Amino acid sequence: MANPVLQKLASLAMTLGLVLLGSPPATAAPPRASEPAGIDVSWPQCGKTLPKRPAFAIVGVNGGLANTTNPCLAQQLAWANTAPDPQLTSQPRVALYVNTANPGLQGSWWPSSNTYGGAAVANPYGTCGSGAGDFKACSYMYGYAKAYDDATIRGVSDPASYRWWLDVETGNSWQADKGANVAALEGMAAYFKGINADVGLYSSGYQWAQIAGAVPSGSPLAGLPSWLAGARSLTGAKANCSLPGLTPGSRVALTQYVSSGLDYNYPCK
């Protein structure tokens, strides 16, 4: 049975905001701090002074087109690797992004078979070069080939150790046939998955709808993490975390916003 005198003393102490000797102070759990934003860079930032030790960094492999190389890739990867280790956020310390496209027969190169890099490629759309109706098969091979080049000839060491974001924007060359565009992106994703690398999708909802449209739930793109562009502030980037992902089953992992002339990226919870 409780001692009535001690009960009265305890009540008085609470009223006065005091703590009785021997009673542990009541403490609230500290609020969880927001995850720090990272930075993405590519050829437009060549020669520019970048903030030291970013929380995490994403480096563009290409020079604005799917068949080019970022001339500052080596220097920017060295900068990215100044990010703290171990990583400070839910995102990898260093990731990569690549330009995507589907130029079709108007491109400087277009595949004519299911072979690339000296190996036959399993193509879910059939045989590229077989004649009428093989455009999706060739689109798949185009995407596969661009990913192969990004991983093998651009100067990336240990490509399997990175997450590769597929940058899907209307500024690049695309076909009116959205299914063919999806096939090209699937070919890229297939190559990166084939080397056991992580893959994600970067776009805005508007641009994705123009290029790829509604992706079937059975597509290899379904469920890949989404990195959403379009916010103009950190507040807007945080709000965009609640938007739907780009494909069925996809969650928004990262949102981009612009500040002081640089692209910053907020990790969604």
Backbone as CSV, one residue per row, in Angstrom:
resi,resn,N_x,N_y,N_z,CA_x,CA_y,CA_z,C_x,C_y,C_z
1,MET,0.851,-1.190,0.000,0.000,0.000,0.000,0.886,1.239,0.000
2,ALA,0.541,2.257,-0.789,1.371,3.450,-0.909,1.297,4.293,0.343
3,ASN,2.405,4.951,0.692,2.468,5.840,1.856,1.788,7.155,1.479
4,PRO,0.724,7.585,2.192,-0.012,8.801,1.830,0.845,10.052,1.917
5,VAL,1.835,10.085,2.832,2.708,11.252,2.949,3.553,11.415,1.699
6,LEU,4.144,10.286,1.233,4.969,10.328,0.016,4.134,10.708,-1.201
7,GLN,2.877,10.231,-1.222,2.004,10.584,-2.333,1.767,12.082,-2.403
8,LYS,1.537,12.708,-1.209,1.310,14.151,-1.173,2.554,14.913,-1.608
9,LEU,3.745,14.423,-1.155,4.996,15.080,-1.540,5.221,14.997,-3.051
10,ALA,4.908,13.828,-3.609,5.081,13.654,-5.051,4.158,14.575,-5.829
11,SER,2.909,14.692,-5.333,1.951,15.564,-5.996,2.400,17.013,-5.952
12,LEU,2.928,17.440,-4.758,3.413,18.802,-4.624,4.598,19.068,-5.540
13,ALA,5.495,18.079,-5.629,6.673,18.240,-6.486,6.276,18.418,-7.940
14,MET,5.293,17.631,-8.400,4.847,17.762,-9.790,4.227,19.126,-10.040
15,THR,3.469,19.616,-9.038,2.844,20.927,-9.183,3.882,22.011,-9.320
16,LEU,4.973,21.898,-8.552,6.018,22.920,-8.545,7.064,22.699,-9.639
17,GLY,6.931,21.601,-10.414,7.901,21.318,-11.471,9.193,20.777,-10.929
18,LEU,9.177,20.119,-9.732,10.380,19.580,-9.125,10.455,18.086,-9.353
19,VAL,11.620,17.531,-9.081,11.824,16.092,-9.185,12.275,15.577,-7.837
20,LEU,11.588,14.576,-7.290,11.964,14.013,-6.000,13.288,13.292,-6.091
21,LEU,14.063,13.361,-5.031,15.343,12.668,-4.977,15.135,11.180,-5.214
22,GLY,15.888,10.646,-6.134,15.785,9.222,-6.427,14.815,8.913,-7.551
23,SER,14.048,9.881,-8.020,13.138,9.657,-9.132,13.804,10.095,-10.425
24,PRO,13.843,9.261,-11.462,14.486,9.640,-12.727,13.691,10.744,-13.411
25,PRO,14.369,11.740,-13.996,13.652,12.806,-14.683,12.938,12.273,-15.914
26,ALA,11.766,12.820,-16.165,11.019,12.405,-17.351,11.635,13.074,-18.575
27,THR,11.999,12.275,-19.594,12.633,12.817,-20.799,11.864,12.358,-22.022
28,ALA,11.671,13.251,-22.944,11.024,12.905,-24.214,12.087,12.479,-25.208
29,ALA,11.734,11.533,-26.090,12.675,11.101,-27.128,12.968,12.270,-28.042
30,PRO,14.241,12.491,-28.384,14.573,13.615,-29.262,13.929,13.436,-30.624
31,PRO,13.441,14.512,-31.233,12.839,14.373,-32.562,13.879,13.925,-33.573
32,ARG,13.461,13.093,-34.518,14.379,12.610,-35.547,14.673,13.736,-36.528
33,ALA,15.932,14.002,-36.714,16.320,15.072,-37.631,16.021,14.655,-39.074
34,SER,15.716,15.626,-39.915,15.507,15.332,-41.331,16.810,14.830,-41.941
35,GLU,16.672,13.887,-42.858,17.877,13.388,-43.513,18.488,14.503,-44.356
36,PRO,19.794,14.660,-44.314,20.425,15.726,-45.093,20.305,15.457,-46.587
37,ALA,20.231,16.529,-47.352,20.085,16.412,-48.800,21.445,16.171,-49.455
38,GLY,21.420,15.423,-50.544,22.614,15.201,-51.344,22.613,16.092,-52.573
39,ILE,23.589,15.914,-53.430,23.763,16.748,-54.613,24.000,15.850,-55.828
40,ASP,23.418,16.232,-56.976,23.776,15.528,-58.214,24.457,16.507,-59.167
41,VAL,25.458,16.006,-59.876,26.251,16.822,-60.793,26.526,16.043,-62.071
42,SER,26.876,16.777,-63.116,27.290,16.155,-64.373,28.064,17.190,-65.192
43,TRP,28.070,17.026,-66.501,28.894,17.888,-67.357,28.596,19.385,-67.210
44,PRO,27.350,19.832,-66.906,27.181,21.290,-66.734,27.976,21.870,-65.568
45,GLN,28.382,21.023,-64.629,29.155,21.509,-63.471,30.664,21.360,-63.667
46,CYS,31.092,20.995,-64.861,32.533,20.872,-65.117,33.245,22.192,-64.800
47,GLY,34.312,22.105,-64.026,35.107,23.276,-63.697,34.542,24.138,-62.589
48,LYS,33.363,23.811,-62.071,32.762,24.615,-61.009,33.191,24.105,-59.638
49,THR,33.282,25.015,-58.676,33.595,24.627,-57.309,32.346,24.034,-56.669
50,LEU,32.482,22.848,-56.121,31.345,22.139,-55.541,31.470,22.104,-54.018
51,PRO,30.355,22.043,-53.310,30.408,21.960,-51.847,31.208,20.740,-51.393
52,LYS,31.990,20.912,-50.342,32.809,19.811,-49.847,31.967,18.814,-49.050
53,ARG,32.349,17.559,-49.145,31.738,16.479,-48.371,30.209,16.513,-48.420
54,PRO,29.629,16.283,-49.600,28.162,16.230,-49.677,27.642,15.042,-48.866
55,ALA,26.417,15.142,-48.388,25.838,14.030,-47.630,25.829,12.758,-48.474
56,PHE,25.489,12.905,-49.747,25.655,11.836,-50.742,25.686,12.514,-52.091
57,ALA,26.143,11.803,-53.099,26.304,12.412,-54.419,25.853,11.444,-55.504
58,ILE,25.295,12.030,-56.578,24.905,11.263,-57.761,25.565,11.931,-58.956
59,VAL,26.341,11.176,-59.702,27.161,11.728,-60.782,26.646,11.248,-62.134
60,GLY,26.478,12.173,-63.068,26.048,11.830,-64.409,27.187,11.251,-65.220
61,VAL,26.944,10.123,-65.835,27.974,9.421,-66.608,28.109,9.984,-68.018
62,ASN,27.018,10.512,-68.557,27.014,10.962,-69.957,27.174,12.468,-70.074
63,GLY,27.412,12.901,-71.310,27.558,14.324,-71.582,26.294,14.952,-72.119
64,GLY,25.141,14.520,-71.634,23.863,15.079,-72.045,23.101,14.221,-73.027
65,LEU,23.781,13.336,-73.737,23.155,12.398,-74.669,23.543,10.979,-74.269
66,ALA,22.705,10.018,-74.671,22.922,8.633,-74.247,24.194,8.019,-74.813
67,ASN,24.727,8.584,-75.905,25.918,7.998,-76.533,27.176,8.824,-76.293
68,THR,27.191,9.618,-75.224,28.350,10.471,-74.934,28.862,10.212,-73.520
69,THR,30.051,10.762,-73.239,30.674,10.608,-71.922,30.840,11.969,-71.263
70,ASN,30.513,12.058,-69.999,30.755,13.270,-69.218,32.263,13.524,-69.174
71,PRO,32.754,14.648,-69.706,34.199,14.873,-69.737,34.823,15.060,-68.356
72,CYS,34.001,15.319,-67.353,34.509,15.521,-65.991,34.167,14.352,-65.073
73,LEU,33.860,13.210,-65.667,33.400,12.083,-64.854,34.407,11.694,-63.777
74,ALA,35.677,11.569,-64.123,36.690,11.137,-63.153,36.804,12.129,-61.998
75,GLN,36.861,13.418,-62.321,36.989,14.438,-61.271,35.752,14.476,-60.383
76,GLN,34.576,14.335,-60.991,33.350,14.398,-60.199,33.149,13.155,-59.350
77,LEU,33.605,12.015,-59.835,33.560,10.815,-58.989,34.507,10.960,-57.804
78,ALA,35.670,11.564,-58.023,36.601,11.805,-56.913,35.967,12.732,-55.885
79,TRP,35.277,13.773,-56.358,34.563,14.670,-55.447,33.470,13.926,-54.693
80,ALA,32.706,13.106,-55.420,31.603,12.364,-54.792,32.109,11.460,-53.676
81,ASN,33.287,10.924,-53.846,33.822,10.004,-52.843,34.346,10.697,-51.600
82,THR,34.198,12.027,-51.543,34.474,12.724,-50.279,33.248,12.707,-49.365
83,ALA,32.125,12.165,-49.841,30.935,12.035,-48.994,31.273,11.174,-47.782
84,PRO,30.674,11.468,-46.636,31.033,10.747,-45.407,30.841,9.244,-45.526
85,ASP,31.727,8.521,-44.902,31.660,7.070,-44.851,31.744,6.650,-43.382
86,PRO,30.745,5.960,-42.811,29.570,5.388,-43.479,28.568,6.447,-43.911
87,GLN,27.650,6.031,-44.775,26.689,6.960,-45.355,25.795,7.569,-44.278
88,LEU,25.382,8.799,-44.511,24.590,9.539,-43.537,23.091,9.372,-43.743
89,THR,22.677,8.851,-44.886,21.255,8.781,-45.210,20.896,7.386,-45.704
90,SER,19.627,7.242,-46.071,19.159,5.974,-46.626,19.661,5.745,-48.045
91,GLN,20.259,6.769,-48.650,20.773,6.654,-50.009,22.230,6.196,-50.011
92,PRO,22.675,5.546,-51.109,24.104,5.224,-51.221,24.946,6.492,-51.176
93,ARG,26.153,6.386,-50.658,27.053,7.551,-50.632,27.264,8.104,-52.030
94,VAL,27.479,7.221,-52.987,27.736,7.627,-54.375,26.874,6.764,-55.294
95,ALA,26.146,7.412,-56.175,25.374,6.715,-57.197,25.646,7.378,-58.542
96,LEU,25.133,6.783,-59.607,25.345,7.294,-60.957,24.002,7.486,-61.655
97,TYR,23.976,8.404,-62.627,22.792,8.452,-63.481,23.231,8.522,-64.934
98,VAL,22.372,7.999,-65.814,22.701,7.928,-67.241,21.552,8.489,-68.066
99,ASN,21.900,9.163,-69.136,20.883,9.646,-70.072,20.277,8.464,-70.820
100,THR,19.008,8.571,-71.129,18.307,7.528,-71.859,17.681,8.127,-73.111
101,ALA,17.360,7.278,-74.082,16.770,7.769,-75.329,16.294,6.574,-76.152
102,ASN,15.524,6.903,-77.181,15.172,5.932,-78.211,15.093,6.689,-79.536
103,PRO,16.249,6.884,-80.202,16.264,7.695,-81.438,15.721,6.972,-82.653
104,GLY,15.562,5.650,-82.564,15.100,4.903,-83.722,16.095,4.950,-84.869
105,LEU,15.592,4.800,-86.070,16.464,4.761,-87.244,17.119,6.106,-87.538
106,GLN,16.667,7.167,-86.864,17.266,8.486,-87.068,18.546,8.670,-86.244
107,GLY,18.842,7.730,-85.373,20.022,7.836,-84.534,21.310,7.568,-85.296
108,SER,22.425,7.930,-84.676,23.729,7.678,-85.303,24.066,6.197,-85.323
109,TRP,23.405,5.421,-84.485,23.581,3.967,-84.482,22.267,3.325,-84.088
110,TRP,21.951,2.225,-84.750,20.734,1.478,-84.430,21.041,-0.004,-84.574
111,PRO,20.642,-0.832,-83.615,21.017,-2.251,-83.660,20.338,-3.004,-84.808
112,SER,20.956,-4.096,-85.196,20.392,-4.915,-86.272,20.366,-6.391,-85.902
113,SER,20.663,-6.700,-84.628,20.640,-8.094,-84.183,20.463,-8.116,-82.665
114,ASN,20.373,-9.314,-82.122,20.270,-9.492,-80.669,21.637,-9.759,-80.043
115,THR,22.685,-9.311,-80.702,24.037,-9.505,-80.179,24.673,-8.156,-79.896
116,TYR,25.307,-8.043,-78.737,26.053,-6.826,-78.424,27.150,-7.173,-77.429
117,GLY,28.289,-6.522,-77.580,29.405,-6.805,-76.687,29.935,-8.220,-76.834
118,GLY,29.735,-8.790,-78.011,30.227,-10.135,-78.271,29.376,-11.243,-77.691
119,ALA,28.172,-10.929,-77.216,27.329,-11.954,-76.605,25.889,-11.800,-77.086
120,ALA,25.196,-12.921,-77.169,23.784,-12.900,-77.518,22.980,-12.431,-76.308
121,VAL,21.965,-11.634,-76.573,21.130,-11.056,-75.514,19.735,-11.671,-75.586
122,ALA,19.237,-12.156,-74.453,17.859,-12.658,-74.393,16.919,-11.472,-74.525
123,ASN,16.110,-11.478,-75.571,15.266,-10.333,-75.887,13.790,-10.722,-75.770
124,PRO,13.066,-10.169,-74.805,11.663,-10.549,-74.624,10.758,-10.107,-75.754
125,TYR,11.246,-9.229,-76.622,10.422,-8.721,-77.723,10.708,-9.416,-79.052
126,GLY,11.525,-10.452,-79.028,11.813,-11.177,-80.256,13.191,-10.855,-80.792
127,THR,13.351,-10.940,-82.115,14.658,-10.778,-82.739,14.751,-9.442,-83.457
128,CYS,15.716,-8.628,-83.058,15.983,-7.371,-83.754,16.603,-7.699,-85.118
129,GLY,16.082,-7.080,-86.181,16.606,-7.333,-87.518,15.843,-8.395,-88.270
130,SER,14.756,-8.883,-87.677,13.999,-9.952,-88.329,13.006,-9.428,-89.349
131,GLY,12.856,-8.100,-89.432,11.937,-7.544,-90.420,10.843,-6.727,-89.774
132,ALA,9.695,-6.691,-90.444,8.570,-5.892,-89.974,8.151,-6.324,-88.569
133,GLY,7.848,-5.323,-87.746,7.354,-5.627,-86.406,8.422,-5.835,-85.370
134,ASP,9.696,-5.604,-85.736,10.767,-5.862,-84.766,11.252,-4.584,-84.081
135,PHE,10.502,-3.482,-84.227,11.000,-2.215,-83.702,11.178,-2.261,-82.187
136,LYS,10.257,-2.883,-81.480,10.406,-2.968,-80.028,11.615,-3.821,-79.658
137,ALA,11.846,-4.884,-80.418,13.016,-5.737,-80.156,14.300,-4.939,-80.342
138,CYS,14.352,-4.105,-81.373,15.544,-3.294,-81.608,15.661,-2.176,-80.574
139,SER,14.524,-1.642,-80.126,14.542,-0.629,-79.072,15.129,-1.208,-77.796
140,TYR,14.744,-2.436,-77.490,15.286,-3.120,-76.317,16.796,-3.263,-76.438
141,MET,17.257,-3.655,-77.621,18.687,-3.822,-77.838,19.420,-2.492,-77.768
142,TYR,18.782,-1.416,-78.243,19.415,-0.102,-78.151,19.651,0.265,-76.691
143,GLY,18.634,0.095,-75.860,18.796,0.401,-74.445,19.848,-0.474,-73.782
144,TYR,19.824,-1.762,-74.101,20.821,-2.684,-73.549,22.228,-2.232,-73.928
145,ALA,22.409,-1.853,-75.202,23.730,-1.460,-75.692,24.231,-0.186,-75.010
146,LYS,23.323,0.791,-74.811,23.741,2.035,-74.161,24.158,1.771,-72.710
147,ALA,23.433,0.910,-72.030,23.813,0.570,-70.653,25.148,-0.167,-70.624
148,TYR,25.339,-1.077,-71.566,26.616,-1.795,-71.663,27.758,-0.798,-71.832
149,ASP,27.578,0.161,-72.734,28.622,1.163,-72.956,28.865,2.001,-71.701
150,ASP,27.777,2.399,-71.029,27.929,3.215,-69.823,28.757,2.503,-68.759
151,ALA,28.574,1.199,-68.666,29.272,0.436,-67.628,30.681,0.038,-68.019
152,THR,30.975,0.024,-69.332,32.251,-0.560,-69.753,33.221,0.400,-70.438
153,ILE,32.726,1.475,-71.065,33.665,2.316,-71.820,33.702,3.770,-71.349
154,ARG,32.923,4.127,-70.363,32.886,5.525,-69.912,33.933,5.849,-68.848
155,GLY,34.524,4.814,-68.269,35.522,5.055,-67.237,35.036,4.792,-65.826
156,VAL,33.985,3.978,-65.682,33.447,3.634,-64.364,34.085,2.341,-63.886
157,SER,34.778,2.405,-62.760,35.371,1.197,-62.177,34.331,0.495,-61.298
158,ASP,34.319,-0.812,-61.336,33.416,-1.628,-60.524,31.966,-1.170,-60.678
159,PRO,31.423,-1.212,-61.885,30.068,-0.687,-62.121,28.984,-1.384,-61.300
160,ALA,29.195,-2.638,-60.927,28.178,-3.354,-60.160,27.998,-2.798,-58.753
161,SER,28.944,-2.002,-58.284,28.876,-1.488,-56.917,27.990,-0.246,-56.790
162,TYR,27.490,0.273,-57.914,26.714,1.514,-57.890,25.223,1.257,-58.095
163,ARG,24.422,2.196,-57.632,23.033,2.288,-58.093,23.039,3.163,-59.341
164,TRP,22.383,2.678,-60.407,22.309,3.395,-61.667,20.895,3.929,-61.856
165,TRP,20.773,5.258,-61.894,19.485,5.888,-62.152,19.341,6.143,-63.650
166,LEU,18.204,5.734,-64.224,17.922,5.981,-65.633,17.206,7.322,-65.753
167,ASP,17.860,8.305,-66.358,17.356,9.675,-66.472,16.450,9.769,-67.699
168,VAL,15.144,9.897,-67.448,14.153,9.861,-68.523,13.557,11.259,-68.681
169,GLU,13.984,11.975,-69.740,13.554,13.357,-69.942,13.179,13.607,-71.390
170,THR,12.242,14.524,-71.589,11.756,14.825,-72.936,12.806,15.528,-73.794
171,GLY,13.861,16.038,-73.191,14.909,16.693,-73.956,15.708,15.750,-74.831
172,ASN,15.626,14.447,-74.582,16.324,13.473,-75.415,15.394,12.950,-76.517
173,SER,15.921,12.115,-77.402,15.152,11.632,-78.554,14.273,10.451,-78.165
174,TRP,12.975,10.543,-78.491,12.035,9.470,-78.171,11.091,9.239,-79.336
175,GLN,10.452,8.081,-79.310,9.487,7.717,-80.334,8.067,8.027,-79.875
176,ALA,7.161,8.182,-80.845,5.743,8.342,-80.511,5.189,7.060,-79.904
177,ASP,5.801,5.932,-80.230,5.402,4.630,-79.700,5.947,4.476,-78.275
178,LYS,5.096,4.709,-77.287,5.551,4.647,-75.897,5.994,3.236,-75.512
179,GLY,5.371,2.228,-76.117,5.783,0.852,-75.832,7.214,0.597,-76.245
180,ALA,7.638,1.209,-77.369,9.029,1.072,-77.814,9.972,1.798,-76.862
181,ASN,9.535,2.944,-76.346,10.356,3.667,-75.371,10.526,2.859,-74.093
182,VAL,9.449,2.238,-73.656,9.527,1.365,-72.472,10.496,0.217,-72.738
183,ALA,10.448,-0.336,-73.946,11.353,-1.437,-74.292,12.810,-1.002,-74.182
184,ALA,13.130,0.216,-74.637,14.505,0.715,-74.543,14.936,0.833,-73.075
185,LEU,14.053,1.335,-72.230,14.370,1.461,-70.808,14.506,0.092,-70.157
186,GLU,13.674,-0.843,-70.571,13.782,-2.207,-70.047,15.109,-2.842,-70.435
187,GLY,15.576,-2.564,-71.656,16.862,-3.101,-72.073,17.993,-2.561,-71.210
188,MET,17.934,-1.268,-70.871,18.956,-0.689,-69.994,18.895,-1.329,-68.611
189,ALA,17.690,-1.412,-68.066,17.541,-2.004,-66.732,18.025,-3.452,-66.718
190,ALA,17.747,-4.178,-67.804,18.155,-5.586,-67.871,19.672,-5.716,-67.810
191,TYR,20.384,-4.834,-68.517,21.844,-4.933,-68.473,22.356,-4.675,-67.066
192,PHE,21.910,-3.594,-66.443,22.418,-3.256,-65.110,22.052,-4.337,-64.080
193,LYS,20.830,-4.851,-64.181,20.465,-5.946,-63.270,21.313,-7.177,-63.535
194,GLY,21.681,-7.368,-64.803,22.493,-8.531,-65.160,23.884,-8.508,-64.564
195,ILE,24.384,-7.322,-64.197,25.691,-7.245,-63.529,25.513,-7.084,-62.010
196,ASN,24.259,-7.303,-61.566,23.917,-7.239,-60.133,24.019,-5.829,-59.545
197,ALA,23.744,-4.829,-60.381,23.703,-3.452,-59.902,22.263,-3.067,-59.582
198,ASP,22.090,-2.125,-58.648,20.771,-1.568,-58.363,20.383,-0.602,-59.478
199,VAL,19.075,-0.494,-59.729,18.566,0.376,-60.791,17.404,1.203,-60.249
200,GLY,17.319,2.469,-60.661,16.196,3.320,-60.321,15.801,4.175,-61.516
201,LEU,14.676,4.893,-61.399,14.143,5.698,-62.487,14.033,7.155,-62.062
202,TYR,14.583,8.062,-62.878,14.506,9.496,-62.624,13.647,10.153,-63.682
203,SER,12.668,10.936,-63.266,11.860,11.710,-64.186,10.911,12.570,-63.358
204,SER,10.074,13.321,-64.039,8.917,13.949,-63.405,7.681,13.192,-63.873
205,GLY,6.591,13.337,-63.158,5.377,12.647,-63.558,4.942,13.027,-64.966
206,TYR,5.069,14.318,-65.302,4.664,14.787,-66.625,5.541,14.181,-67.716
207,GLN,6.866,14.240,-67.539,7.765,13.727,-68.578,7.619,12.221,-68.735
208,TRP,7.459,11.525,-67.628,7.287,10.076,-67.706,6.022,9.731,-68.495
209,ALA,4.949,10.466,-68.260,3.701,10.210,-68.975,3.866,10.448,-70.473
210,GLN,4.649,11.456,-70.857,4.870,11.750,-72.276,5.710,10.684,-72.958
211,ILE,6.660,10.112,-72.244,7.633,9.193,-72.854,7.211,7.732,-72.724
212,ALA,6.835,7.335,-71.527,6.573,5.915,-71.254,5.105,5.604,-70.997
213,GLY,4.382,6.548,-70.431,2.982,6.301,-70.123,2.806,5.278,-69.017
214,ALA,1.686,4.600,-69.045,1.378,3.602,-68.021,2.139,2.309,-68.318
215,VAL,3.031,1.950,-67.423,3.853,0.750,-67.608,3.112,-0.461,-67.034
216,PRO,3.056,-1.574,-67.751,2.369,-2.760,-67.226,3.007,-3.251,-65.929
217,SER,2.203,-3.844,-65.077,2.717,-4.321,-63.793,3.724,-5.451,-63.964
218,GLY,3.704,-6.111,-65.111,4.658,-7.190,-65.359,5.975,-6.729,-65.955
219,SER,6.110,-5.435,-66.211,7.348,-4.905,-66.786,8.485,-4.964,-65.775
220,PRO,9.720,-5.188,-66.233,10.876,-5.130,-65.320,11.077,-3.753,-64.687
221,LEU,10.414,-2.726,-65.238,10.510,-1.388,-64.653,9.595,-1.221,-63.443
222,ALA,8.594,-2.067,-63.337,7.653,-1.974,-62.221,8.378,-2.234,-60.907
223,GLY,8.108,-1.391,-59.931,8.701,-1.582,-58.605,10.062,-0.962,-58.415
224,LEU,10.682,-0.453,-59.494,11.982,0.195,-59.312,11.796,1.509,-58.549
225,PRO,12.731,1.890,-57.696,12.584,3.145,-56.946,12.528,4.344,-57.879
226,SER,11.764,5.353,-57.470,11.588,6.562,-58.270,12.330,7.736,-57.637
227,TRP,12.940,8.528,-58.490,13.594,9.784,-58.109,12.866,10.873,-58.885
228,LEU,12.112,11.708,-58.178,11.238,12.669,-58.832,11.872,14.052,-58.934
229,ALA,11.816,14.612,-60.132,12.274,15.978,-60.376,11.097,16.933,-60.255
230,GLY,11.404,18.240,-60.246,10.354,19.231,-60.381,10.150,20.176,-59.222
231,ALA,10.670,19.882,-58.035,10.465,20.782,-56.894,11.380,21.998,-57.008
232,ARG,10.907,23.126,-56.471,11.691,24.355,-56.512,12.274,24.719,-55.150
233,SER,11.990,23.905,-54.146,12.485,24.187,-52.798,12.537,22.894,-52.013
234,LEU,13.218,22.944,-50.872,13.265,21.774,-49.998,11.864,21.410,-49.529
235,THR,11.052,22.403,-49.213,9.681,22.131,-48.780,8.909,21.391,-49.869
236,GLY,9.070,21.847,-51.105,8.410,21.173,-52.215,8.930,19.760,-52.423
237,ALA,10.227,19.574,-52.238,10.821,18.241,-52.391,10.266,17.283,-51.346
238,LYS,10.153,17.766,-50.109,9.586,16.918,-49.054,8.143,16.547,-49.377
239,ALA,7.374,17.517,-49.885,5.980,17.237,-50.236,5.889,16.215,-51.361
240,ASN,6.825,16.246,-52.302,6.795,15.318,-53.428,7.060,13.877,-53.023
241,CYS,7.577,13.672,-51.829,7.774,12.304,-51.346,6.447,11.546,-51.248
242,SER,5.339,12.282,-51.146,4.034,11.637,-51.017,3.390,11.348,-52.368
243,LEU,4.041,11.728,-53.471,3.489,11.468,-54.795,3.641,9.988,-55.162
244,PRO,2.844,9.503,-56.113,3.004,8.112,-56.550,4.314,7.919,-57.302
245,GLY,4.848,6.715,-57.253,6.043,6.395,-58.012,5.750,6.356,-59.507
246,LEU,6.797,6.228,-60.307,6.661,6.302,-61.759,6.070,5.039,-62.369
247,THR,6.213,3.913,-61.694,5.709,2.645,-62.222,4.924,1.914,-61.141
248,PRO,4.129,0.918,-61.508,3.378,0.160,-60.500,4.297,-0.454,-59.447
249,GLY,3.927,-0.287,-58.193,4.717,-0.856,-57.104,5.950,-0.063,-56.738
250,SER,6.177,1.077,-57.408,7.365,1.886,-57.135,7.086,2.865,-56.006
251,ARG,8.083,3.058,-55.149,7.962,4.093,-54.128,8.930,5.220,-54.465
252,VAL,8.566,6.427,-54.044,9.439,7.570,-54.264,10.550,7.533,-53.216
253,ALA,11.764,7.315,-53.666,12.916,7.207,-52.767,13.653,8.525,-52.620
254,LEU,13.507,9.407,-53.615,14.343,10.599,-53.668,13.588,11.677,-54.450
255,THR,13.703,12.931,-53.992,13.097,14.043,-54.725,14.127,15.144,-54.911
256,GLN,14.068,15.786,-56.045,15.092,16.775,-56.423,14.536,18.195,-56.331
257,TYR,15.378,19.130,-55.903,15.028,20.542,-55.934,16.292,21.347,-56.239
258,VAL,16.106,22.594,-56.631,17.227,23.445,-57.025,17.462,24.503,-55.960
259,SER,18.723,24.699,-55.602,19.091,25.732,-54.632,20.478,26.260,-54.986
260,SER,20.608,27.571,-55.071,21.898,28.229,-55.359,22.578,27.647,-56.597
261,GLY,21.769,27.332,-57.597,22.321,26.864,-58.852,22.745,25.415,-58.888
262,LEU,22.469,24.668,-57.824,22.819,23.245,-57.795,21.564,22.404,-57.584
263,ASP,21.623,21.167,-58.072,20.532,20.214,-57.850,20.763,19.490,-56.528
264,TYR,19.818,19.656,-55.607,19.864,18.939,-54.328,18.795,17.857,-54.333
265,ASN,19.004,16.841,-53.500,18.106,15.693,-53.507,17.789,15.265,-52.079
266,TYR,16.478,15.180,-51.802,16.009,14.868,-50.465,15.617,13.394,-50.385
267,PRO,16.172,12.633,-49.447,15.800,11.223,-49.306,14.460,11.087,-48.599
268,CYS,13.503,10.463,-49.242,12.197,10.234,-48.620,12.304,9.107,-47.592
269,LYS,11.507,9.184,-46.547,11.537,8.160,-45.490,10.970,6.860,-46.004
